[in-house]
Amino acid sequence: MIDTVGYAAMQPKTPLLPYSFKRRMPLKNDVLIDIQYCGICHSDIHQVRNEWGPSNFPMVPGHEIVGIVTQIGDNVTKFKVGDRVGVGNFIDSCRECKPCINGLEQYCTKGAIWTYNAVELVNGNNSPTQGGYSDKIVVNEKYVLAIPDKLPLAASAPLLCAGITLYSPLMHWKAGPGMKLAIIGLGGIGHIGVKIAHALGADVTVLSHSPNKQDEAIRLGADNFYSISDPNTFKKLRGNFDLIINTASIDIDLNKYLKMLNLDSTMVIVGLPENKMQFNAYSVTNARRNIAGSVIGGIKETQDMLNFCNDYNISCDIELIPIQQVNKAYDLVVSSDVRYRFVIDNLNSLGP
């Protein structure tokens, strides 16, 4: 077994504390990764605080992991020692169902094995998965991603969740020239979505509660900005968009936003608020509008996203912190006081 150190929540709604645990030794198809950086995703907070249902404790969060390969199994062919790599939301899947065969492992019918707060079956034994708020991780090479050379390592970490969360629906709904696209929210997910959508050539509008984010939205690549705290925004933009991507993880009035869609257009929900969403049937029937959902991406699509970001010089705007500040960072994320993603400096704050 491999001695590992990190930070864990020992029980729901309690501060994360230093935590020592064991990782399994790499098998023939595994790589051992020294974690250098790990992004803080809002879903980490939801799960640590037990807001999405029963969670497993102790819990080491983190699924935006980047680092360096330090050991490989005998059968590994994709990576070598010294490679820059990443690990995202999941570390395994059934590999047999239709979604898995088609490279959509995130929709595995038997359930993808999440990077933390899940159970991994290895050598006939069940063991809890623990995430990237730690100094190392062991993962099967099929679920490890290559970080292209031009991407800065720390700023590429949030691409493994926030980046792919927006890239996947943008690809699926064919965002590009001629499409009028709106992104609700300019946070950790929304800001990288603006960059990617701009690179794809779409006409990008940011819809935000905060009027003071206009300059930031334009800097990131938005063509237009509207404050949704202004009631005239909903009247002015009625029937305006071909696609709306909703990144909000708070309750909003869906009806107001659905009416911004034109005929046969779609709102894609990627944010996950704690409460159930509701809307009036008339908001979709009167223009044959669609409501859809999307979650992250498969391994191939995530690698395509990383390569795309490398080609277009896209990375996340981050604030780098030592792991000792993780609890303070959680509070700041909840209050939206971060531009735009906290990334933990594991390399310099979890060392000997």
N, C-alpha and C positions, 0 to 999 in steps of 0.2 A: 504493500500500500504506500501511497505518496502523502507525506505530511503537507497539509495545505492550511494557509491562514487567510482570513477574510473578515467580513462584517456580516452579522446575521441578526434577524429578528427572532428572538427566542419564543415569543408568543404574540398574538395579535395586538396591534395598536401600541406597541412598546418601541422605544428607541432601538436602533441597531447598535450592536456591541461587538467588540473584537471576538472572533470565534475561530477555533482550530478544529480541523476535521481531516478525514482521510479521503483521497481520491483513489480510484482503482488504478492498477498498473495498466499501461497500454497493451491492448491485444494486437493481433497481427495486422488489423486494418485500421488501427487508431493512430492519432497523433497526440503528442503532449505539447501543450501551448503554455508558454510563459505569458500571462496576461499583462499588457502594459497599460491599457486604457479600457474603461467601460462606461458607456453612457448611462444616464439616469432617465428612464422612461416613466411616464406617469402611471403606466400599468404596474411598475414595481411598487409604487405607493399603494395603489388599489389592493394589490395582493398582500403586501405586508400588513395592511390595515383590515384585511379580511372583508373587503367591500364587494368582492365578486363571488362570494360563497366560501365554503370550507377550504382553508389553506393548510399546508403542511409546515410544521415548525419543529426544530429551528429551520429558518429559511434564509438562504444566501441569495439575494436577488441578482438581477443583471443579465440582460440578453442582447446587449450591444457591445460585443467583446472583440477587441483586436489585440494581437500580440505576435510573438515569434515562435515558430516551431523549434522545439529543443530535443525532441525524440520522435522517431517514427517506428511503427511496427514493420515486421518483415515483408508484409504484402502491400505496403503503401506505395502507390505509384504517382499520386497527384502532387505530393509535396516532398520537400527535403528539409533537413535541418537548416535553420536560418531564414526560411521563408516568412514573409509577412502575411498573416492570415486573420480571418474573422469568424466568429460564430454568432448566429442570430437567435431567433426566437425558439428554434427547436433543434434537437440533437439526434433525432431518429424518427422513423415512422414505420408503418407495416411493410412498405416496399412492394406490396402485392396488389393493392386495390387500384381501381381505375385512376383516381387522382394521382396516386404515387407514381404509377407507370407513366402518366402524362406530364410529370414534372410539377405537379401541384400538391406537393407533400403537405402544405399547410391545410389542405382540405381532406387529409387522410380519413377514410371512413371509419377506421378503428381508433383514430385519434393520434395526432402527432405527439411525440414525446417532447414536452417543453423543456427548455434549458434549465429551468428551476421550477419548484413547486409542482413536481411530477414524480413519476416512478419509472426507472429504467430497468429493463430486464437484461442482465448480463450473466452469462454462464449459468443460467437457470435460477439466478437469485435476483430478487427485487431490491433495488436500492434507490433512495431519494436522489433526485437531481438537485444540484446546487449551482448557482450561477456565477456571474462574472465579478461580483464584489469580492474578489479573491485573487490569489497570486498565480494560480495555474488551473488548467482544465484539460481533461482527456475526452476526445471526441472521435467518432468514426470519420474517416476521411471524406466519405460521401456527403457529410453534413458540414464540412468546413469550406470556407470561401477564401479565394485568393484576393488580397488587397493589392490593386495595381500600384506600380511604383510612383506615379505622380501624385497619388492621393496622400495628404498628410495623415499620419496614422491616427492621432487623437481625434481630428475633425472628421474622420471617416467612420468612427465608431457608431454615431447615431444613424448613419445610412442603413445599418443592418436592421433597424426597426422603423424609425421615422421615414427614412428614405424610401424603402421598399413599400411601405404602407401607402405612399402616394404614387410611386412609380407604377405599381401593379394596376390600379384602376385607370391611370392615365394611358397605359398601354392597351388595356382591355377595351376601353371606350374610345380608343384611337384619337387621342388628343393631338392636335397639330394645326397647321395653317388653316384658317377659315373657321376654326372652332372658337366660340365665345364661352369661356370657362370662368367659373367663380369658385374661389376657395374660401370657406367660412373658417375664420380663425388664422391668426398669424403667430402661432406658437411653435413648439418644437417640431411638430409635423407640418404645419402649414407653411413655415418659412422655406423648408427644403422643397415642398411641393411647388412653390412659386418659382424657384430656381429651375427645377426640372421642366415644368410646363413652359416656361419662357424659352428654354433651350429647344423644346419640341416645336416651337413656333406658334403656340396657341395665343389667343388674345386673353390675357389673364387679368381678372378682377379680384381684389381682396376685399372681403366683407369682415369688418372687425368692430368690436365694441369700442375700441380705443381710437378716438380721432387722431391722437398724437402718433399713431403708427404709420401715417401716410407716407412720410419721407422714407421710412424703413422699407415699406412695401415696394415703393418705386425703386429704391436702391437694389432690392433683391431681384427685380425683374418684372414687377407687376406693371400692366399698362394703365390700370385704373384702381382707384381705392374709394370705398364708400363706408361711412360709419353707420352701423346698424342701430346706433342709439338715436339716429335721426329718423323719425317716422316717415319722412318724405322719401327716404331711400327705397322703401318697399314699393311705393307708388311709381317712382321713376323707373325702377328696374323690372317692372312687371312684364313677364313674357320675354325676357331679354337673353336668357342663357341656354346653351345647348347641353351643358353639363355643369352640375354643382357638386363639389366634393365637400362634405361636412366633416370637419375635423373636431368639432366641439365635443368635449366630454362633460358638458353641463346641459341642463334642460333648456331647450329653446322651443319656440313656437314654430313647428315644422310648416304649418299652413302658410305662413308669411313667405317662407323661402321657396316652397313648392310653386307658389304663384309667380316666382321669378323665372321659372322654366318656360320655354316655348313648347310648341306642339311636338309630341313624341320625344321629349328630352328626359334626362335622368338626374336624380339626386343620388349620389353614392355616399353611404354612411360609413365612415371609418373611425370616428370617435365613439367611445363607449361610456355614456353616462350611466350613473348608478341606477337611475329610475327608468321605468318603461317609457318608450316613446309613443306619442299619440298624434293622429292627424285626422282631418275630416275627409271622407271619401270624395267629396266634391273637389277637393284640392288636386286630386289626380285625375278624376274622370272628365273634367271639363276641357282638358287638353291632351288626353291620353298620355299623361305623364307617368314616369316610372320611379319607384323607390327601390334602390338596390343596396347591397352591402359588399364590403371587400375587406380582407384581412391579409396583411403582409404579402409574401410571395413564396414560390418554391425556390429550391436551390439554384436551378438554372436561371430563373428570372432575376433572382437576387444577384447572381454573378453578372448577368447582363446589365443590371442597374449600376453595379460598381464600375464596370467597364465604360458605360455611358458617362457616368460622372467623371471618370478619369479623362475621357476624351474631351469633355466640355468644361473641365476644371471646376467641377462642382463639389463642394464639401459643406458641412454644417457650420453654422456660426455657434461657437461654443464658449463656455466659461469653464476652465480647467480648475479642479479643486482636489485637495488631498482627501483621502477617504475618511479622515477624522471629522470632516465637515459635512458628512452625508446627511445627518439628521436635520441640520440647519437648511441644507439644500432642499430636502423634501418640503419643508414649510414654504420655501421660496417658490418651488414649482407649483404648489397648490395655490399660491397667491399670484401666480403668473409673473413673478419677479425674476426672470431669467431671459437672457438674449443669447441663443434661443434654446440651448440644451446644455445642461451640466454634464461634464465628463470627468470621471474619477481618474486621477493620476495614480494608478496602482503601482507603476514602476518606481516612483519616488516616495510613496507613502505606505507601501506594504513591504518594503525591503527589510533586510536584517538591521 
